Amino acid sequence: MSRNLGLDIIRASAIAMVLLCHGISNFLLKNHESTEMSGIMLMTGIVGVELFFVLSGFLIGRIIIKEVIETGRWNSLKNFFIRRWLRTLPIYFVIVIGLFLMHRTFYWDYFLFLQNFNEVHLDFYSLTWSLSIEEWFYLIVPVIFLIGIKFFKGNARTVVFTICGLFIVGELIVRFIYTLAFEPTYDFGVRKQIFLRLDSLMFGVTLAGIKHYHPHIYQRISRSKTLFSLAFSGFMACCLYVYYLGFSDNLDNSYFFKTAYFSLNSLFITFIIASLEASQRLKSSPNIRGTKLILTLSLTSYSVYLLHGFVFAVTVKATEALNLDDIALISVGAWLIAVVITITFGFYIHRYFELPIMKYRDRITSLNASPPLEQTTTAKVNTL
């Protein structure tokens, strides 16, 4: 099965950042306060999920354009939803229901991906916030596109770019107004609110639209070394900005971070994805050092994302029970062990649980989808 190494690098980097973020917060900061570590934790966690969002938008956008928009049939939504939900829901429900049984509690909103609207409920398994945003994206965006097709009388290209533009500009304006009016916190108040964050995924959909409808423009964008250098520099500046705000504990006071930051960072990530996805150097060097690790992290990223919070929590409790949690070196070692356990479980879950379900999905939907698209459409990450 064909894969794209550039996209695997993006996804592997995203899940690695999330694991580092939660490793710092769970294993190091509890007993070893450090403003530097706080900055790194926030930077890796925030940026890791932003990578997931734009990448998911690009990959799912390609599928929506090909399977839904180009057909223009309402019946195509059925197959799209079946394929998406059989990819994302089974392992999610297994883990969430298992946690409910273990903790003898229940929150109905986890079954409708509405936990982002209740901070207390979201805290039960907080890393699911990004999945809620992605699931609502899957539900809303294809329907809006099909309505647009009917309104514009079949002009798919106009529909894609008009709706993407409305989402990207509209949600930025809404964040400006909402932040001015209510002064929300950066995290629960803005970053984790479903209808304030869909634009990050729409940046990816826009890139998918350019690739599909304007391949010559996509080629120029993806091959421009100058554009990649500017985008990467901007992306690193965004990373350092978050590090500085986290270091100074000033995120809630930053109007820019709660509004334009998400749009600007998503724009930089969009250009980086285009460059890596089309990189001839990566395509011609499939066996570069570290490829197996990158592929493993990429393939298992969704199950690893869902599972790592539980594994980390159990490992932390074990170190606390042994009175070893106040030793920094042991805390780092415990985190590394937890990462290895998580990835190992993620690998077997992917092979023996996710893959059989995806094969069943392919049989019942009988779509003539492009295999490489589906193979590279493994989510998150959503997440944080």
LINQUIVEN-V456514 format. One record per pair of residues at least 24 apart in sequence whose C-alpha atoms are under 6 Angstrom apart, sorted by the first residue. I is the first residue (numbers start at 1). GAP is how many residues later the second one is. If there is no record, write none. Layout:
i={I:I}
gap={GAP:GAP}
This chain:
i={2:6:6:7:8:11:12:12:12:14:14:17:17:18:18:21:23:27:31:35:36:38:39:39:39:40:42:43:43:43:49:49:49:52:52:52:53:54:54:54:57:57:57:57:58:58:58:59:61:61:62:79:127:130:130:131:131:133:164:167:168:171:175:176:185:186:186:200:222:222:231:235:300:300:302:302:303:304:304:304:308:312}
gap={370:270:271:270:290:287:282:285:286:34:37:27:31:27:30:24:312:304:295:212:211:209:204:207:208:203:204:196:199:200:333:334:335:328:329:330:148:146:147:150:144:145:147:148:146:147:150:318:144:147:146:286:257:252:253:251:252:61:38:32:31:25:84:83:67:66:72:66:52:53:37:33:46:47:77:78:43:38:39:42:34:26}
